[in-house]
Amino acid sequence: MIEAIGRLQFRVPSSKGGEGYIVDFEENDGNGICHCWDFISRRQANYDEQKATVRYGTPKATQCKHI
């Protein structure tokens, strides 16, 4: 279950269990950030390069599946 924890911040469950991830839509001009490994290791770099929102599941995506 997705839980609102701030104005544009949400705790999103992990498909692997555990605490889940924090997604913050106030960051990256509304593209959002996530604290998962995929976002930190790949998606943020894609966003920094493109400065545009590219949906998850497409080449050079700037959003992870939690966003």
C-alpha positions in Angstrom: 0.0 0.0 0.0 1.4 3.4 -0.9 1.5 5.8 2.0 1.7 9.6 1.8 4.4 10.9 4.1 4.5 14.5 3.0 3.1 16.9 0.4 4.6 15.0 -2.6 6.5 12.3 -0.8 5.3 8.7 -0.6 6.5 5.4 0.9 6.1 2.8 -1.9 6.3 -0.9 -1.0 9.0 -3.1 -2.4 8.1 -6.2 -4.3 10.8 -8.0 -2.4 9.4 -7.1 1.0 11.2 -4.9 3.6 10.5 -1.3 4.3 9.9 -0.1 0.8 11.2 3.1 -0.8 10.6 6.8 -0.5 9.6 8.6 -3.7 9.7 12.4 -3.7 8.0 14.2 -6.6 9.3 17.6 -5.5 12.7 16.7 -6.9 14.1 16.8 -10.5 11.4 19.3 -11.7 8.6 16.8 -11.0 10.3 13.7 -12.5 10.8 12.6 -8.9 13.5 10.6 -7.1 13.4 7.2 -5.5 15.8 5.7 -2.9 15.9 2.3 -4.6 19.2 1.0 -6.1 17.9 1.2 -9.7 17.1 4.9 -9.4 20.3 5.8 -7.6 22.6 3.7 -9.9 21.0 4.4 -13.3 17.9 6.5 -13.5 19.3 9.6 -11.9 22.3 9.6 -14.3 19.8 9.3 -17.2 17.8 12.3 -15.8 21.0 14.4 -15.3 21.9 13.7 -19.0 18.5 14.3 -20.5 16.7 16.7 -18.1 13.4 15.2 -19.2 11.0 12.6 -17.9 11.3 9.3 -19.7 8.9 6.6 -18.4 10.1 3.3 -16.9 10.3 0.5 -19.4 11.7 2.7 -22.2 15.3 3.1 -23.2 17.2 5.6 -21.1 14.3 5.8 -18.6 14.6 8.5 -15.9 12.0 6.9 -13.7 12.2 3.6 -11.8 9.2 1.3 -11.4 8.4 2.8 -8.0 7.8 6.2 -9.7 
